[in-house]
Amino acid sequence: MTTTLEPPVTEAPALGIHTDLSNADYHADKTSLSSSGARKLLAPSTPAHFRYEQDNPQPATKTFDYGNAAHKLVLGNGPELAVIDHDMWNTKAAKAEVLEARERGAIPLKQHEMDMVAAMAAQIRKHSLASALLDPAYGAPEQSGFWIDGPTGIRRRVRFDWLPSIQEGRLIIPDYKTAADASERAMEKDIEKYGYNQQADWYEDAARELGLGGQDAELLLIVQEKKAPYLINVIGIEFGSRIIGGAKNRAAIEKFAECMASGDWPGYGDEPNYLALPGYAENRDKEMYL
């Protein structure tokens, strides 16, 4: 008789705030929906993309390495940073060291990359508002929360970059991000591209549901450029954009509940999708050719 070994069942984290839940355990919970997951469920992505990424964690990239390394030095929590002391990483010895670092959960960096993220962290400490929002005397990094969505009954989750420990007055939730360009013009595009208005609504809703803040709770993005002089821009999301983000989140939550109930995670559909030219191209070509 052949015995089939079933994979161990990982118990979903309990509802409420978790101060010491690892990043891996947080992301391993497939029974709950996160802010990034909500954005992945909606077009131009699909539930099929969302489910595939749940089942197939994406490999590390240099972009994520830089961001995670900066998070480590700025927030004081995260994976080990391992300097790989080779000028070139295409040698057998260097590749072996990089692989060994990845296998133990560390982020491999060249010395100049380590110097870069250290300089970024130093600039954060010099910025009056950013340093106050991330003051270790008044908050803690990487706090996770789980709660039940009232309308659908699904589990929702959040992982705050930083959560203030003094719950008096209005709650301001700082979220640290790195970017090539932190200017207002660039960040307006990034708000749309990465759904930061959805993130703002999600985190503010989480704060209320978890009893951390009231209706005036607000997410502020601390955005830092990855090139010297490593400038910082503290950005809030305007009210109207957060309302739109909330409506998109609600659509994603309902889609997640539907997919969880049915077990079906659809892609682009099984019927033809008839498309028009983009509006700008249609207007241009009508004028030129019609």
Backbone torsions as a table, in degrees:
resi	resn	phi	psi	omega
1	MET	NA	134.1	179.5
2	THR	-93.0	129.8	179.0
3	THR	-99.8	126.0	177.6
4	THR	-96.1	123.6	179.9
5	LEU	-86.4	119.8	178.1
6	GLU	-82.8	144.6	176.9
7	PRO	-64.4	148.0	-179.8
8	PRO	-61.3	141.3	178.9
9	VAL	-86.1	122.7	179.1
10	THR	-91.7	122.2	-178.8
11	GLU	-71.4	134.4	179.7
12	ALA	-66.1	141.1	178.0
13	PRO	-58.4	147.6	179.9
14	ALA	-67.4	158.7	176.7
15	LEU	-66.2	152.5	179.0
16	GLY	108.1	-168.5	-177.7
17	ILE	-88.8	137.5	175.5
18	HIS	-119.8	121.9	-177.9
19	THR	-91.7	-14.8	-174.7
20	ASP	-132.0	21.6	178.7
21	LEU	-75.6	129.6	-178.9
22	SER	-69.5	157.0	178.3
23	ASN	-61.0	-38.5	-179.7
24	ALA	-65.0	-43.6	-179.9
25	ASP	-68.5	-34.8	177.3
26	TYR	-61.3	-48.9	-176.6
27	HIS	-75.9	-16.6	-178.7
28	ALA	-75.5	-14.9	-176.7
29	ASP	-78.4	105.3	-179.5
30	LYS	-88.8	-0.8	-179.2
31	THR	-87.7	-8.7	-176.4
32	SER	-123.4	161.3	-177.7
33	LEU	-111.8	131.8	177.9
34	SER	-102.3	173.6	177.6
35	SER	-62.8	-46.5	179.6
36	SER	-65.2	-35.8	176.6
37	GLY	-64.5	-39.8	178.4
38	ALA	-60.4	-40.4	179.8
39	ARG	-68.9	-32.5	-180.0
40	LYS	-72.2	-22.8	-179.4
41	LEU	-74.9	-23.2	-173.1
42	LEU	-98.0	155.4	177.6
43	ALA	-57.6	143.9	12.0
44	PRO	-81.8	-0.4	173.3
45	SER	-82.1	-174.7	-179.6
46	THR	-144.9	163.2	173.0
47	PRO	-56.5	-32.4	178.7
48	ALA	-63.9	-41.5	175.6
49	HIS	-61.9	-45.4	179.7
50	PHE	-56.4	-49.6	-176.3
51	ARG	-66.2	-39.1	179.9
52	TYR	-62.0	-43.0	-179.0
53	GLU	-69.9	-28.6	173.0
54	GLN	-63.1	-43.1	-175.6
55	ASP	-84.6	-16.7	-176.4
56	ASN	-134.9	81.7	179.9
57	PRO	-52.2	136.5	-176.1
58	GLN	-76.9	143.5	179.8
59	PRO	-66.5	157.3	-179.7
60	ALA	-65.4	145.5	174.5
61	THR	-125.8	162.6	179.3
62	LYS	-61.4	-37.2	179.6
63	THR	-60.4	-45.9	178.8
64	PHE	-69.6	-34.7	177.4
65	ASP	-59.3	-47.3	-179.6
66	TYR	-61.3	-46.5	-179.4
67	GLY	-62.0	-44.9	-179.7
68	ASN	-68.1	-36.5	178.6
69	ALA	-66.9	-41.5	177.4
70	ALA	-64.1	-41.0	176.2
71	HIS	-57.5	-42.3	-178.4
72	LYS	-59.0	-47.8	-175.2
73	LEU	-78.9	-31.7	-179.4
74	VAL	-77.5	-45.5	-174.0
75	LEU	-93.6	-18.4	178.0
76	GLY	82.1	16.4	179.3
77	ASN	-148.1	142.5	179.8
78	GLY	144.5	-173.9	-176.6
79	PRO	-69.0	160.7	175.6
80	GLU	-61.1	143.7	173.0
81	LEU	-102.8	119.6	-175.0
82	ALA	-112.7	115.6	176.4
83	VAL	-78.8	121.3	177.3
84	ILE	-95.6	107.2	-169.0
85	ASP	-83.9	63.3	174.8
86	HIS	-136.8	134.7	177.9
87	ASP	-64.6	-39.6	179.4
88	MET	-116.5	138.6	-178.1
89	TRP	-102.0	13.2	-179.0
90	ASN	-97.7	7.0	176.5
91	THR	-87.4	161.2	-179.4
92	LYS	-60.8	-42.4	-177.8
93	ALA	-65.8	-44.2	-179.5
94	ALA	-64.8	-44.1	179.2
95	LYS	-59.6	-38.8	-179.8
96	ALA	-65.8	-39.6	179.5
97	GLU	-68.6	-40.1	177.8
98	VAL	-62.6	-45.7	-180.0
99	LEU	-62.0	-43.5	-179.4
100	GLU	-63.3	-38.4	178.3
101	ALA	-65.0	-44.8	179.6
102	ARG	-61.9	-41.0	-176.5
103	GLU	-65.8	-28.5	178.6
104	ARG	-93.6	6.3	174.7
105	GLY	90.0	9.3	-178.9
106	ALA	-89.0	163.6	175.2
107	ILE	-102.7	114.8	179.5
108	PRO	-78.8	133.5	-179.2
109	LEU	-136.5	149.2	168.7
110	LYS	-79.4	162.6	-175.7
111	GLN	-59.9	-41.2	-178.4
112	HIS	-68.2	-27.9	175.9
113	GLU	-71.7	-39.1	176.0
114	MET	-63.5	-40.5	178.1
115	ASP	-62.8	-37.7	-179.6
116	MET	-63.6	-49.7	-177.2
117	VAL	-69.5	-30.1	175.5
118	ALA	-66.0	-40.4	177.7
119	ALA	-66.5	-35.7	177.0
120	MET	-63.2	-44.5	179.2
121	ALA	-63.3	-37.9	178.7
122	ALA	-64.1	-37.7	178.8
123	GLN	-67.7	-36.3	176.9
124	ILE	-59.1	-42.2	-177.9
125	ARG	-68.7	-20.6	178.4
126	LYS	-87.5	-16.0	-176.5
127	HIS	-84.1	122.2	-170.7
128	SER	-60.8	-46.4	-176.7
129	LEU	-76.2	-46.5	-178.7
130	ALA	-60.7	-43.4	-178.5
131	SER	-67.4	-33.4	177.4
132	ALA	-69.5	-40.5	179.9
133	LEU	-66.9	-28.5	-177.3
134	LEU	-110.2	26.6	-178.7
135	ASP	-68.3	118.3	-177.9
136	PRO	-64.0	-14.6	177.4
137	ALA	-75.3	-16.4	-173.9
138	TYR	-129.4	23.3	179.2
139	GLY	-175.9	177.5	-178.9
140	ALA	-144.6	148.6	-178.0
141	PRO	-86.9	161.0	168.4
142	GLU	53.3	59.1	176.8
143	GLN	-99.7	130.5	-176.7
144	SER	-107.8	150.0	177.5
145	GLY	-142.5	146.4	179.2
146	PHE	-132.4	137.2	178.3
147	TRP	-151.9	168.5	-179.1
148	ILE	-98.5	131.2	175.6
149	ASP	-76.2	122.0	-176.3
150	GLY	-58.3	-52.7	-175.3
151	PRO	-64.3	-32.4	-174.3
152	THR	-111.7	-22.7	-177.2
153	GLY	81.8	3.7	179.2
154	ILE	-79.2	160.8	174.8
155	ARG	-84.3	132.6	174.2
156	ARG	-115.7	156.3	-179.7
157	ARG	-141.9	161.1	178.6
158	VAL	-148.2	148.6	172.8
159	ARG	-130.0	104.2	-179.3
160	PHE	-74.5	130.3	171.1
161	ASP	-55.9	-43.6	-176.2
162	TRP	-149.0	135.2	179.6
163	LEU	-127.4	118.5	178.3
164	PRO	-58.5	141.5	-177.9
165	SER	-91.9	-17.0	179.2
166	ILE	-99.1	105.6	-175.1
167	GLN	-93.0	66.6	177.1
168	GLU	-125.8	133.8	-179.5
169	GLY	74.2	-154.9	-176.1
170	ARG	-74.4	135.1	179.3
171	LEU	-87.0	121.8	172.8
172	ILE	-108.6	124.2	-177.1
173	ILE	-106.2	105.1	177.9
174	PRO	-80.8	142.0	176.7
175	ASP	-133.6	119.1	-174.0
176	TYR	-89.3	130.5	178.2
177	LYS	-136.9	151.5	172.6
178	THR	-109.9	150.4	-176.4
179	ALA	-152.5	157.7	174.1
180	ALA	-71.8	-32.4	-176.5
181	ASP	-141.8	117.6	-178.1
182	ALA	-102.4	13.1	179.1
183	SER	-66.4	160.1	-179.1
184	GLU	-59.2	-42.9	-178.5
185	ARG	-62.0	-44.6	179.9
186	ALA	-67.1	-40.2	-176.2
187	MET	-71.9	-29.8	173.5
188	GLU	-58.5	-41.4	178.0
189	LYS	-68.1	-38.3	-179.7
190	ASP	-69.0	-32.0	176.2
191	ILE	-58.8	-43.3	178.3
192	GLU	-73.3	-43.8	-175.1
193	LYS	-64.4	-44.1	-174.3
194	TYR	-103.0	-0.4	177.3
195	GLY	69.3	37.2	-179.2
196	TYR	-65.7	-24.3	174.8
197	ASN	-68.1	-34.2	173.9
198	GLN	-67.6	-40.4	178.7
199	GLN	-61.9	-42.9	-179.4
200	ALA	-59.7	-48.5	179.5
201	ASP	-61.7	-41.6	-177.9
202	TRP	-62.4	-47.5	-177.0
203	TYR	-69.0	-39.0	178.6
204	GLU	-67.1	-39.4	175.5
205	ASP	-63.8	-42.3	178.3
206	ALA	-59.3	-43.3	-179.4
207	ALA	-59.9	-40.9	179.6
208	ARG	-69.0	-46.4	-176.9
209	GLU	-65.5	-29.7	-178.4
210	LEU	-92.9	5.1	176.7
211	GLY	73.0	26.8	-177.9
212	LEU	-95.8	-26.9	-176.2
213	GLY	-156.3	172.2	-178.4
214	GLY	-100.6	-160.7	-178.9
215	GLN	-64.4	-21.0	-178.5
216	ASP	-93.0	8.0	175.4
217	ALA	-58.8	140.8	-175.4
218	GLU	-142.1	138.5	173.0
219	LEU	-89.5	132.7	171.8
220	LEU	-119.4	130.7	176.8
221	LEU	-87.4	127.1	171.7
222	ILE	-101.0	100.8	-173.0
223	VAL	-104.2	127.4	-178.4
224	GLN	-124.8	134.4	177.8
225	GLU	-73.6	147.2	-176.0
226	LYS	-93.3	12.8	179.4
227	LYS	-129.9	139.5	-179.9
228	ALA	-52.9	139.3	11.3
229	PRO	-89.1	23.2	173.4
230	TYR	56.9	50.0	-177.0
231	LEU	-65.3	153.9	-175.0
232	ILE	-122.7	137.0	176.1
233	ASN	-130.2	120.0	177.4
234	VAL	-93.0	120.8	-168.0
235	ILE	-125.8	131.4	170.7
236	GLY	-104.9	155.9	179.9
237	ILE	-98.0	125.7	-177.9
238	GLU	-61.9	154.3	-172.8
239	PHE	-55.6	-47.5	-177.9
240	GLY	-60.8	-38.6	179.3
241	SER	-69.1	-33.6	177.1
242	ARG	-70.1	-34.7	176.6
243	ILE	-62.6	-43.3	176.7
244	ILE	-63.1	-42.1	177.9
245	GLY	-60.2	-39.2	178.3
246	GLY	-65.0	-39.5	178.1
247	ALA	-65.4	-38.8	177.5
248	LYS	-67.4	-40.2	177.4
249	ASN	-60.6	-42.6	-179.9
250	ARG	-61.8	-41.1	177.7
251	ALA	-62.3	-40.4	-179.6
252	ALA	-68.1	-40.2	179.1
253	ILE	-61.6	-44.5	179.9
254	GLU	-66.3	-36.9	177.0
255	LYS	-65.2	-42.9	178.5
256	PHE	-61.5	-44.6	179.5
257	ALA	-61.6	-40.9	179.3
258	GLU	-64.7	-44.7	-179.1
259	CYS	-68.2	-39.2	178.1
260	MET	-62.8	-39.5	-178.3
261	ALA	-70.7	-38.4	-175.1
262	SER	-91.0	-23.9	-173.8
263	GLY	77.0	6.9	-178.7
264	ASP	-106.0	127.1	-179.7
265	TRP	-119.8	87.0	-169.6
266	PRO	-71.1	155.4	174.3
267	GLY	-99.4	-122.6	-177.1
268	TYR	-88.2	0.2	178.7
269	GLY	100.9	167.6	-176.5
270	ASP	-105.8	2.5	179.7
271	GLU	-117.1	160.0	178.4
272	PRO	-60.0	140.5	174.6
273	ASN	-109.0	109.0	-177.2
274	TYR	-82.4	127.0	-174.2
275	LEU	-121.3	150.1	174.0
276	ALA	-102.2	168.4	170.4
277	LEU	-62.9	153.8	170.3
278	PRO	-56.4	148.2	-175.2
279	GLY	-53.5	-43.2	-178.4
280	TYR	-64.2	-38.3	-178.4
281	ALA	-72.6	-38.5	178.4
282	GLU	-63.3	-44.8	179.3
283	ASN	-64.0	-41.2	179.5
284	ARG	-63.8	-48.2	-174.9
285	ASP	-73.6	-30.3	174.0
286	LYS	-60.2	-45.1	-177.3
287	GLU	-67.6	-38.3	-175.5
288	MET	-81.4	-34.2	-169.3
289	TYR	-118.0	-18.0	-177.9
290	LEU	-108.6	NA	NA
